[in-house]
Amino acid sequence: MKLSLSPDAGNQVVIIQLRGNNNDLVLSLNSAKNEDLSGELVGILSSAYSKKMGRNLEVLASNRLTARSGKTEKIISISPGASSGPNSTFVKNKDGTVTYS
């Protein structure tokens, strides 16, 4: 299992990647108070993974993430200064990448 996330508090995207699975779970974390929720998520998942598997959870933070959908890898770019909330969207670009803004 691997956890990838965007580092910015205003536009948090989290990808949970399971080994042997062809589909990753892509989440957008939104908070009414614009709080940084990723730290809590990483802490809880890391602790549970360490207890269950006996090793540390791999965590990557970047504004350019990759996610699998079937056998295809998609690049997800997080726009700088993107706002969180109900107006945030994932948009597929002509080049096959996905932008979150």
Jmol script that loads the backbone (N, CA, C; Angstrom):
load data "model"
ATOM      1  N   MET A   1       0.844  -1.169   0.000  1.00  0.00           N
ATOM      2  CA  MET A   1       0.000   0.000   0.000  1.00  0.00           C
ATOM      3  C   MET A   1       0.895   1.239   0.000  1.00  0.00           C
ATOM      4  N   LYS A   2       0.443   2.242  -0.705  1.00  0.00           N
ATOM      5  CA  LYS A   2       1.172   3.506  -0.803  1.00  0.00           C
ATOM      6  C   LYS A   2       0.158   4.637  -0.714  1.00  0.00           C
ATOM      7  N   LEU A   3       0.536   5.719  -0.088  1.00  0.00           N
ATOM      8  CA  LEU A   3      -0.330   6.871   0.064  1.00  0.00           C
ATOM      9  C   LEU A   3       0.357   8.069  -0.584  1.00  0.00           C
ATOM     10  N   SER A   4      -0.326   8.712  -1.522  1.00  0.00           N
ATOM     11  CA  SER A   4       0.194   9.918  -2.165  1.00  0.00           C
ATOM     12  C   SER A   4      -0.766  11.055  -1.862  1.00  0.00           C
ATOM     13  N   LEU A   5      -0.216  12.257  -1.614  1.00  0.00           N
ATOM     14  CA  LEU A   5      -1.080  13.381  -1.313  1.00  0.00           C
ATOM     15  C   LEU A   5      -0.451  14.684  -1.758  1.00  0.00           C
ATOM     16  N   SER A   6      -1.317  15.670  -1.979  1.00  0.00           N
ATOM     17  CA  SER A   6      -0.846  17.011  -2.314  1.00  0.00           C
ATOM     18  C   SER A   6      -0.491  17.728  -1.016  1.00  0.00           C
ATOM     19  N   PRO A   7       0.562  18.546  -1.050  1.00  0.00           N
ATOM     20  CA  PRO A   7       1.026  19.165   0.190  1.00  0.00           C
ATOM     21  C   PRO A   7       0.273  20.415   0.624  1.00  0.00           C
ATOM     22  N   ASP A   8      -0.521  21.013  -0.258  1.00  0.00           N
ATOM     23  CA  ASP A   8      -1.174  22.281   0.061  1.00  0.00           C
ATOM     24  C   ASP A   8      -2.469  22.075   0.834  1.00  0.00           C
ATOM     25  N   ALA A   9      -2.682  22.886   1.864  1.00  0.00           N
ATOM     26  CA  ALA A   9      -3.879  22.756   2.701  1.00  0.00           C
ATOM     27  C   ALA A   9      -5.153  23.156   1.959  1.00  0.00           C
ATOM     28  N   GLY A  10      -5.075  24.064   1.003  1.00  0.00           N
ATOM     29  CA  GLY A  10      -6.273  24.550   0.327  1.00  0.00           C
ATOM     30  C   GLY A  10      -6.842  23.609  -0.705  1.00  0.00           C
ATOM     31  N   ASN A  11      -6.065  22.653  -1.162  1.00  0.00           N
ATOM     32  CA  ASN A  11      -6.529  21.756  -2.220  1.00  0.00           C
ATOM     33  C   ASN A  11      -5.937  20.360  -2.020  1.00  0.00           C
ATOM     34  N   GLN A  12      -6.418  19.680  -1.021  1.00  0.00           N
ATOM     35  CA  GLN A  12      -5.837  18.400  -0.645  1.00  0.00           C
ATOM     36  C   GLN A  12      -6.410  17.250  -1.464  1.00  0.00           C
ATOM     37  N   VAL A  13      -5.531  16.592  -2.190  1.00  0.00           N
ATOM     38  CA  VAL A  13      -5.895  15.401  -2.935  1.00  0.00           C
ATOM     39  C   VAL A  13      -5.106  14.249  -2.324  1.00  0.00           C
ATOM     40  N   VAL A  14      -5.774  13.131  -2.081  1.00  0.00           N
ATOM     41  CA  VAL A  14      -5.141  11.948  -1.507  1.00  0.00           C
ATOM     42  C   VAL A  14      -5.418  10.770  -2.424  1.00  0.00           C
ATOM     43  N   ILE A  15      -4.378   9.978  -2.703  1.00  0.00           N
ATOM     44  CA  ILE A  15      -4.524   8.772  -3.515  1.00  0.00           C
ATOM     45  C   ILE A  15      -4.063   7.586  -2.682  1.00  0.00           C
ATOM     46  N   ILE A  16      -4.942   6.622  -2.510  1.00  0.00           N
ATOM     47  CA  ILE A  16      -4.603   5.385  -1.806  1.00  0.00           C
ATOM     48  C   ILE A  16      -4.367   4.326  -2.873  1.00  0.00           C
ATOM     49  N   GLN A  17      -3.130   3.820  -2.907  1.00  0.00           N
ATOM     50  CA  GLN A  17      -2.735   2.846  -3.921  1.00  0.00           C
ATOM     51  C   GLN A  17      -2.498   1.500  -3.259  1.00  0.00           C
ATOM     52  N   LEU A  18      -3.307   0.525  -3.625  1.00  0.00           N
ATOM     53  CA  LEU A  18      -3.184  -0.816  -3.079  1.00  0.00           C
ATOM     54  C   LEU A  18      -2.385  -1.686  -4.044  1.00  0.00           C
ATOM     55  N   ARG A  19      -1.489  -2.469  -3.520  1.00  0.00           N
ATOM     56  CA  ARG A  19      -0.695  -3.358  -4.372  1.00  0.00           C
ATOM     57  C   ARG A  19      -1.589  -4.469  -4.924  1.00  0.00           C
ATOM     58  N   GLY A  20      -1.376  -4.789  -6.189  1.00  0.00           N
ATOM     59  CA  GLY A  20      -2.130  -5.872  -6.801  1.00  0.00           C
ATOM     60  C   GLY A  20      -3.526  -5.477  -7.242  1.00  0.00           C
ATOM     61  N   ASN A  21      -3.905  -4.230  -7.025  1.00  0.00           N
ATOM     62  CA  ASN A  21      -5.223  -3.761  -7.428  1.00  0.00           C
ATOM     63  C   ASN A  21      -5.048  -2.840  -8.624  1.00  0.00           C
ATOM     64  N   ASN A  22      -5.935  -2.913  -9.595  1.00  0.00           N
ATOM     65  CA  ASN A  22      -5.806  -2.100 -10.800  1.00  0.00           C
ATOM     66  C   ASN A  22      -6.411  -0.709 -10.658  1.00  0.00           C
ATOM     67  N   ASN A  23      -7.113  -0.433  -9.589  1.00  0.00           N
ATOM     68  CA  ASN A  23      -7.743   0.872  -9.422  1.00  0.00           C
ATOM     69  C   ASN A  23      -7.323   1.494  -8.100  1.00  0.00           C
ATOM     70  N   ASP A  24      -6.902   2.759  -8.170  1.00  0.00           N
ATOM     71  CA  ASP A  24      -6.543   3.504  -6.969  1.00  0.00           C
ATOM     72  C   ASP A  24      -7.736   4.335  -6.523  1.00  0.00           C
ATOM     73  N   LEU A  25      -7.775   4.651  -5.253  1.00  0.00           N
ATOM     74  CA  LEU A  25      -8.833   5.488  -4.701  1.00  0.00           C
ATOM     75  C   LEU A  25      -8.317   6.925  -4.629  1.00  0.00           C
ATOM     76  N   VAL A  26      -8.980   7.841  -5.347  1.00  0.00           N
ATOM     77  CA  VAL A  26      -8.594   9.248  -5.376  1.00  0.00           C
ATOM     78  C   VAL A  26      -9.635  10.042  -4.596  1.00  0.00           C
ATOM     79  N   LEU A  27      -9.161  10.783  -3.602  1.00  0.00           N
ATOM     80  CA  LEU A  27     -10.048  11.555  -2.731  1.00  0.00           C
ATOM     81  C   LEU A  27      -9.665  13.022  -2.727  1.00  0.00           C
ATOM     82  N   SER A  28     -10.647  13.855  -2.551  1.00  0.00           N
ATOM     83  CA  SER A  28     -10.432  15.277  -2.320  1.00  0.00           C
ATOM     84  C   SER A  28     -10.918  15.571  -0.917  1.00  0.00           C
ATOM     85  N   LEU A  29     -10.032  16.085  -0.067  1.00  0.00           N
ATOM     86  CA  LEU A  29     -10.407  16.385   1.314  1.00  0.00           C
ATOM     87  C   LEU A  29     -10.841  17.831   1.413  1.00  0.00           C
ATOM     88  N   ASN A  30     -12.073  18.039   1.824  1.00  0.00           N
ATOM     89  CA  ASN A  30     -12.609  19.388   1.970  1.00  0.00           C
ATOM     90  C   ASN A  30     -13.024  19.619   3.414  1.00  0.00           C
ATOM     91  N   SER A  31     -12.726  20.807   3.895  1.00  0.00           N
ATOM     92  CA  SER A  31     -13.089  21.179   5.256  1.00  0.00           C
ATOM     93  C   SER A  31     -13.761  22.540   5.240  1.00  0.00           C
ATOM     94  N   ALA A  32     -14.788  22.696   6.027  1.00  0.00           N
ATOM     95  CA  ALA A  32     -15.506  23.972   6.095  1.00  0.00           C
ATOM     96  C   ALA A  32     -14.596  25.096   6.584  1.00  0.00           C
ATOM     97  N   LYS A  33     -13.624  24.772   7.401  1.00  0.00           N
ATOM     98  CA  LYS A  33     -12.725  25.785   7.956  1.00  0.00           C
ATOM     99  C   LYS A  33     -11.386  25.815   7.236  1.00  0.00           C
ATOM    100  N   ASN A  34     -11.265  25.114   6.088  1.00  0.00           N
ATOM    101  CA  ASN A  34     -10.030  25.047   5.317  1.00  0.00           C
ATOM    102  C   ASN A  34      -8.876  24.487   6.160  1.00  0.00           C
ATOM    103  N   GLU A  35      -9.182  23.507   7.000  1.00  0.00           N
ATOM    104  CA  GLU A  35      -8.183  22.879   7.853  1.00  0.00           C
ATOM    105  C   GLU A  35      -7.379  21.872   7.051  1.00  0.00           C
ATOM    106  N   ASP A  36      -6.169  21.600   7.502  1.00  0.00           N
ATOM    107  CA  ASP A  36      -5.329  20.593   6.878  1.00  0.00           C
ATOM    108  C   ASP A  36      -5.702  19.234   7.473  1.00  0.00           C
ATOM    109  N   LEU A  37      -6.499  18.469   6.738  1.00  0.00           N
ATOM    110  CA  LEU A  37      -6.983  17.172   7.222  1.00  0.00           C
ATOM    111  C   LEU A  37      -6.037  16.017   6.879  1.00  0.00           C
ATOM    112  N   SER A  38      -5.088  16.256   5.991  1.00  0.00           N
ATOM    113  CA  SER A  38      -4.236  15.167   5.519  1.00  0.00           C
ATOM    114  C   SER A  38      -3.350  14.605   6.628  1.00  0.00           C
ATOM    115  N   GLY A  39      -2.906  15.436   7.566  1.00  0.00           N
ATOM    116  CA  GLY A  39      -2.056  14.954   8.656  1.00  0.00           C
ATOM    117  C   GLY A  39      -2.753  13.899   9.502  1.00  0.00           C
ATOM    118  N   GLU A  40      -4.013  14.135   9.805  1.00  0.00           N
ATOM    119  CA  GLU A  40      -4.781  13.159  10.579  1.00  0.00           C
ATOM    120  C   GLU A  40      -4.967  11.861   9.802  1.00  0.00           C
ATOM    121  N   LEU A  41      -5.283  11.980   8.511  1.00  0.00           N
ATOM    122  CA  LEU A  41      -5.472  10.795   7.680  1.00  0.00           C
ATOM    123  C   LEU A  41      -4.187   9.978   7.577  1.00  0.00           C
ATOM    124  N   VAL A  42      -3.060  10.650   7.339  1.00  0.00           N
ATOM    125  CA  VAL A  42      -1.775   9.955   7.248  1.00  0.00           C
ATOM    126  C   VAL A  42      -1.450   9.269   8.564  1.00  0.00           C
ATOM    127  N   GLY A  43      -1.667   9.944   9.672  1.00  0.00           N
ATOM    128  CA  GLY A  43      -1.377   9.367  10.985  1.00  0.00           C
ATOM    129  C   GLY A  43      -2.197   8.120  11.274  1.00  0.00           C
ATOM    130  N   ILE A  44      -3.485   8.182  11.009  1.00  0.00           N
ATOM    131  CA  ILE A  44      -4.369   7.044  11.278  1.00  0.00           C
ATOM    132  C   ILE A  44      -4.034   5.862  10.367  1.00  0.00           C
ATOM    133  N   LEU A  45      -3.897   6.124   9.054  1.00  0.00           N
ATOM    134  CA  LEU A  45      -3.584   5.041   8.115  1.00  0.00           C
ATOM    135  C   LEU A  45      -2.200   4.448   8.372  1.00  0.00           C
ATOM    136  N   SER A  46      -1.235   5.304   8.676  1.00  0.00           N
ATOM    137  CA  SER A  46       0.123   4.836   8.939  1.00  0.00           C
ATOM    138  C   SER A  46       0.179   3.941  10.178  1.00  0.00           C
ATOM    139  N   SER A  47      -0.508   4.353  11.227  1.00  0.00           N
ATOM    140  CA  SER A  47      -0.536   3.568  12.458  1.00  0.00           C
ATOM    141  C   SER A  47      -1.202   2.208  12.239  1.00  0.00           C
ATOM    142  N   ALA A  48      -2.362   2.217  11.584  1.00  0.00           N
ATOM    143  CA  ALA A  48      -3.078   0.961  11.326  1.00  0.00           C
ATOM    144  C   ALA A  48      -2.270   0.045  10.413  1.00  0.00           C
ATOM    145  N   TYR A  49      -1.639   0.607   9.384  1.00  0.00           N
ATOM    146  CA  TYR A  49      -0.844  -0.192   8.444  1.00  0.00           C
ATOM    147  C   TYR A  49       0.370  -0.806   9.151  1.00  0.00           C
ATOM    148  N   SER A  50       1.029  -0.005   9.986  1.00  0.00           N
ATOM    149  CA  SER A  50       2.201  -0.489  10.714  1.00  0.00           C
ATOM    150  C   SER A  50       1.843  -1.634  11.659  1.00  0.00           C
ATOM    151  N   LYS A  51       0.720  -1.511  12.362  1.00  0.00           N
ATOM    152  CA  LYS A  51       0.282  -2.574  13.271  1.00  0.00           C
ATOM    153  C   LYS A  51      -0.080  -3.840  12.512  1.00  0.00           C
ATOM    154  N   LYS A  52      -0.756  -3.685  11.391  1.00  0.00           N
ATOM    155  CA  LYS A  52      -1.241  -4.844  10.623  1.00  0.00           C
ATOM    156  C   LYS A  52      -0.126  -5.515   9.815  1.00  0.00           C
ATOM    157  N   MET A  53       0.728  -4.713   9.165  1.00  0.00           N
ATOM    158  CA  MET A  53       1.710  -5.254   8.231  1.00  0.00           C
ATOM    159  C   MET A  53       3.114  -5.358   8.812  1.00  0.00           C
ATOM    160  N   GLY A  54       3.376  -4.671   9.931  1.00  0.00           N
ATOM    161  CA  GLY A  54       4.694  -4.731  10.545  1.00  0.00           C
ATOM    162  C   GLY A  54       5.748  -3.917   9.818  1.00  0.00           C
ATOM    163  N   ARG A  55       5.343  -2.998   8.969  1.00  0.00           N
ATOM    164  CA  ARG A  55       6.292  -2.118   8.271  1.00  0.00           C
ATOM    165  C   ARG A  55       5.633  -0.756   8.064  1.00  0.00           C
ATOM    166  N   ASN A  56       6.451   0.225   7.712  1.00  0.00           N
ATOM    167  CA  ASN A  56       5.957   1.586   7.559  1.00  0.00           C
ATOM    168  C   ASN A  56       5.200   1.764   6.251  1.00  0.00           C
ATOM    169  N   LEU A  57       4.227   2.633   6.278  1.00  0.00           N
ATOM    170  CA  LEU A  57       3.455   3.000   5.098  1.00  0.00           C
ATOM    171  C   LEU A  57       4.284   3.959   4.260  1.00  0.00           C
ATOM    172  N   GLU A  58       4.362   3.706   2.958  1.00  0.00           N
ATOM    173  CA  GLU A  58       5.073   4.608   2.044  1.00  0.00           C
ATOM    174  C   GLU A  58       4.175   5.803   1.754  1.00  0.00           C
ATOM    175  N   VAL A  59       4.701   7.017   1.975  1.00  0.00           N
ATOM    176  CA  VAL A  59       3.931   8.252   1.780  1.00  0.00           C
ATOM    177  C   VAL A  59       4.711   9.179   0.859  1.00  0.00           C
ATOM    178  N   LEU A  60       4.027   9.718  -0.154  1.00  0.00           N
ATOM    179  CA  LEU A  60       4.622  10.654  -1.101  1.00  0.00           C
ATOM    180  C   LEU A  60       3.789  11.921  -1.117  1.00  0.00           C
ATOM    181  N   ALA A  61       4.436  13.089  -1.030  1.00  0.00           N
ATOM    182  CA  ALA A  61       3.733  14.375  -1.126  1.00  0.00           C
ATOM    183  C   ALA A  61       4.249  15.124  -2.348  1.00  0.00           C
ATOM    184  N   SER A  62       3.316  15.516  -3.224  1.00  0.00           N
ATOM    185  CA  SER A  62       3.687  16.216  -4.457  1.00  0.00           C
ATOM    186  C   SER A  62       2.451  16.884  -5.056  1.00  0.00           C
ATOM    187  N   ASN A  63       2.669  17.899  -5.888  1.00  0.00           N
ATOM    188  CA  ASN A  63       1.565  18.523  -6.616  1.00  0.00           C
ATOM    189  C   ASN A  63       1.343  17.858  -7.967  1.00  0.00           C
ATOM    190  N   ARG A  64       2.105  16.815  -8.253  1.00  0.00           N
ATOM    191  CA  ARG A  64       1.946  16.032  -9.485  1.00  0.00           C
ATOM    192  C   ARG A  64       1.945  14.553  -9.071  1.00  0.00           C
ATOM    193  N   LEU A  65       0.774  13.954  -9.048  1.00  0.00           N
ATOM    194  CA  LEU A  65       0.599  12.590  -8.556  1.00  0.00           C
ATOM    195  C   LEU A  65       0.190  11.657  -9.686  1.00  0.00           C
ATOM    196  N   THR A  66       0.377  10.360  -9.497  1.00  0.00           N
ATOM    197  CA  THR A  66      -0.098   9.383 -10.471  1.00  0.00           C
ATOM    198  C   THR A  66      -1.097   8.452  -9.803  1.00  0.00           C
ATOM    199  N   ALA A  67      -2.106   8.066 -10.567  1.00  0.00           N
ATOM    200  CA  ALA A  67      -3.139   7.141 -10.085  1.00  0.00           C
ATOM    201  C   ALA A  67      -3.456   6.162 -11.193  1.00  0.00           C
ATOM    202  N   ARG A  68      -3.746   4.922 -10.828  1.00  0.00           N
ATOM    203  CA  ARG A  68      -4.118   3.902 -11.805  1.00  0.00           C
ATOM    204  C   ARG A  68      -5.627   3.789 -11.917  1.00  0.00           C
ATOM    205  N   SER A  69      -6.062   3.656 -13.142  1.00  0.00           N
ATOM    206  CA  SER A  69      -7.462   3.374 -13.445  1.00  0.00           C
ATOM    207  C   SER A  69      -7.438   2.225 -14.435  1.00  0.00           C
ATOM    208  N   GLY A  70      -7.754   1.033 -13.935  1.00  0.00           N
ATOM    209  CA  GLY A  70      -7.570  -0.146 -14.764  1.00  0.00           C
ATOM    210  C   GLY A  70      -6.083  -0.371 -14.955  1.00  0.00           C
ATOM    211  N   LYS A  71      -5.639  -0.540 -16.189  1.00  0.00           N
ATOM    212  CA  LYS A  71      -4.218  -0.737 -16.457  1.00  0.00           C
ATOM    213  C   LYS A  71      -3.543   0.560 -16.894  1.00  0.00           C
ATOM    214  N   THR A  72      -4.291   1.663 -16.855  1.00  0.00           N
ATOM    215  CA  THR A  72      -3.777   2.951 -17.304  1.00  0.00           C
ATOM    216  C   THR A  72      -3.381   3.815 -16.117  1.00  0.00           C
ATOM    217  N   GLU A  73      -2.196   4.437 -16.215  1.00  0.00           N
ATOM    218  CA  GLU A  73      -1.786   5.394 -15.199  1.00  0.00           C
ATOM    219  C   GLU A  73      -2.164   6.786 -15.650  1.00  0.00           C
ATOM    220  N   LYS A  74      -2.733   7.559 -14.755  1.00  0.00           N
ATOM    221  CA  LYS A  74      -3.116   8.935 -15.027  1.00  0.00           C
ATOM    222  C   LYS A  74      -2.260   9.854 -14.168  1.00  0.00           C
ATOM    223  N   ILE A  75      -1.832  10.957 -14.753  1.00  0.00           N
ATOM    224  CA  ILE A  75      -1.119  11.980 -14.002  1.00  0.00           C
ATOM    225  C   ILE A  75      -2.142  13.002 -13.539  1.00  0.00           C
ATOM    226  N   ILE A  76      -2.123  13.302 -12.242  1.00  0.00           N
ATOM    227  CA  ILE A  76      -3.032  14.298 -11.671  1.00  0.00           C
ATOM    228  C   ILE A  76      -2.192  15.479 -11.213  1.00  0.00           C
ATOM    229  N   SER A  77      -2.426  16.638 -11.825  1.00  0.00           N
ATOM    230  CA  SER A  77      -1.735  17.866 -11.452  1.00  0.00           C
ATOM    231  C   SER A  77      -2.670  18.697 -10.590  1.00  0.00           C
ATOM    232  N   ILE A  78      -2.142  19.192  -9.499  1.00  0.00           N
ATOM    233  CA  ILE A  78      -2.942  20.022  -8.615  1.00  0.00           C
ATOM    234  C   ILE A  78      -2.579  21.474  -8.910  1.00  0.00           C
ATOM    235  N   SER A  79      -3.562  22.268  -9.313  1.00  0.00           N
ATOM    236  CA  SER A  79      -3.322  23.671  -9.646  1.00  0.00           C
ATOM    237  C   SER A  79      -2.951  24.449  -8.398  1.00  0.00           C
ATOM    238  N   PRO A  80      -1.901  25.289  -8.488  1.00  0.00           N
ATOM    239  CA  PRO A  80      -1.545  26.109  -7.332  1.00  0.00           C
ATOM    240  C   PRO A  80      -2.679  27.063  -6.989  1.00  0.00           C
ATOM    241  N   GLY A  81      -2.988  27.167  -5.715  1.00  0.00           N
ATOM    242  CA  GLY A  81      -4.031  28.088  -5.267  1.00  0.00           C
ATOM    243  C   GLY A  81      -5.442  27.622  -5.561  1.00  0.00           C
ATOM    244  N   ALA A  82      -5.614  26.358  -5.947  1.00  0.00           N
ATOM    245  CA  ALA A  82      -6.968  25.855  -6.203  1.00  0.00           C
ATOM    246  C   ALA A  82      -7.760  25.882  -4.905  1.00  0.00           C
ATOM    247  N   SER A  83      -9.001  26.250  -5.025  1.00  0.00           N
ATOM    248  CA  SER A  83      -9.830  26.333  -3.818  1.00  0.00           C
ATOM    249  C   SER A  83     -10.457  24.980  -3.529  1.00  0.00           C
ATOM    250  N   SER A  84     -10.620  24.695  -2.256  1.00  0.00           N
ATOM    251  CA  SER A  84     -11.305  23.464  -1.882  1.00  0.00           C
ATOM    252  C   SER A  84     -12.787  23.765  -1.744  1.00  0.00           C
ATOM    253  N   GLY A  85     -13.578  22.752  -1.679  1.00  0.00           N
ATOM    254  CA  GLY A  85     -15.009  22.942  -1.512  1.00  0.00           C
ATOM    255  C   GLY A  85     -15.791  22.374  -2.665  1.00  0.00           C
ATOM    256  N   PRO A  86     -17.079  22.679  -2.722  1.00  0.00           N
ATOM    257  CA  PRO A  86     -17.947  22.073  -3.728  1.00  0.00           C
ATOM    258  C   PRO A  86     -17.621  22.504  -5.157  1.00  0.00           C
ATOM    259  N   ASN A  87     -16.870  23.579  -5.345  1.00  0.00           N
ATOM    260  CA  ASN A  87     -16.545  24.038  -6.687  1.00  0.00           C
ATOM    261  C   ASN A  87     -15.252  23.443  -7.231  1.00  0.00           C
ATOM    262  N   SER A  88     -14.522  22.678  -6.435  1.00  0.00           N
ATOM    263  CA  SER A  88     -13.298  22.031  -6.896  1.00  0.00           C
ATOM    264  C   SER A  88     -13.657  20.861  -7.796  1.00  0.00           C
ATOM    265  N   THR A  89     -12.894  20.702  -8.886  1.00  0.00           N
ATOM    266  CA  THR A  89     -13.209  19.644  -9.835  1.00  0.00           C
ATOM    267  C   THR A  89     -11.953  18.972 -10.370  1.00  0.00           C
ATOM    268  N   PHE A  90     -12.133  17.744 -10.837  1.00  0.00           N
ATOM    269  CA  PHE A  90     -11.113  17.019 -11.581  1.00  0.00           C
ATOM    270  C   PHE A  90     -11.487  17.140 -13.050  1.00  0.00           C
ATOM    271  N   VAL A  91     -10.553  17.599 -13.892  1.00  0.00           N
ATOM    272  CA  VAL A  91     -10.823  17.788 -15.311  1.00  0.00           C
ATOM    273  C   VAL A  91      -9.794  17.013 -16.119  1.00  0.00           C
ATOM    274  N   LYS A  92     -10.271  16.184 -17.057  1.00  0.00           N
ATOM    275  CA  LYS A  92      -9.373  15.445 -17.931  1.00  0.00           C
ATOM    276  C   LYS A  92      -8.948  16.353 -19.083  1.00  0.00           C
ATOM    277  N   ASN A  93      -7.638  16.459 -19.290  1.00  0.00           N
ATOM    278  CA  ASN A  93      -7.077  17.290 -20.351  1.00  0.00           C
ATOM    279  C   ASN A  93      -6.916  16.494 -21.634  1.00  0.00           C
ATOM    280  N   LYS A  94      -6.720  17.175 -22.739  1.00  0.00           N
ATOM    281  CA  LYS A  94      -6.560  16.511 -24.038  1.00  0.00           C
ATOM    282  C   LYS A  94      -5.336  15.592 -24.080  1.00  0.00           C
ATOM    283  N   ASP A  95      -4.311  15.918 -23.311  1.00  0.00           N
ATOM    284  CA  ASP A  95      -3.094  15.086 -23.313  1.00  0.00           C
ATOM    285  C   ASP A  95      -3.216  13.874 -22.395  1.00  0.00           C
ATOM    286  N   GLY A  96      -4.377  13.666 -21.781  1.00  0.00           N
ATOM    287  CA  GLY A  96      -4.602  12.496 -20.916  1.00  0.00           C
ATOM    288  C   GLY A  96      -4.346  12.740 -19.456  1.00  0.00           C
ATOM    289  N   THR A  97      -3.742  13.883 -19.105  1.00  0.00           N
ATOM    290  CA  THR A  97      -3.533  14.189 -17.699  1.00  0.00           C
ATOM    291  C   THR A  97      -4.834  14.695 -17.078  1.00  0.00           C
ATOM    292  N   VAL A  98      -4.872  14.745 -15.776  1.00  0.00           N
ATOM    293  CA  VAL A  98      -6.040  15.230 -15.051  1.00  0.00           C
ATOM    294  C   VAL A  98      -5.585  16.390 -14.187  1.00  0.00           C
ATOM    295  N   THR A  99      -6.356  17.491 -14.200  1.00  0.00           N
ATOM    296  CA  THR A  99      -6.038  18.651 -13.374  1.00  0.00           C
ATOM    297  C   THR A  99      -7.109  18.811 -12.310  1.00  0.00           C
ATOM    298  N   TYR A 100      -6.664  19.063 -11.088  1.00  0.00           N
ATOM    299  CA  TYR A 100      -7.582  19.343  -9.981  1.00  0.00           C
ATOM    300  C   TYR A 100      -7.481  20.825  -9.690  1.00  0.00           C
ATOM    301  N   SER A 101      -8.621  21.524  -9.806  1.00  0.00           N
ATOM    302  CA  SER A 101      -8.598  22.961  -9.518  1.00  0.00           C
ATOM    303  C   SER A 101      -9.913  23.377  -8.882  1.00  0.00           C
TER     304      SER A 101
END
end "model"
wireframe off; spacefill off
backbone 0.3
color backbone group
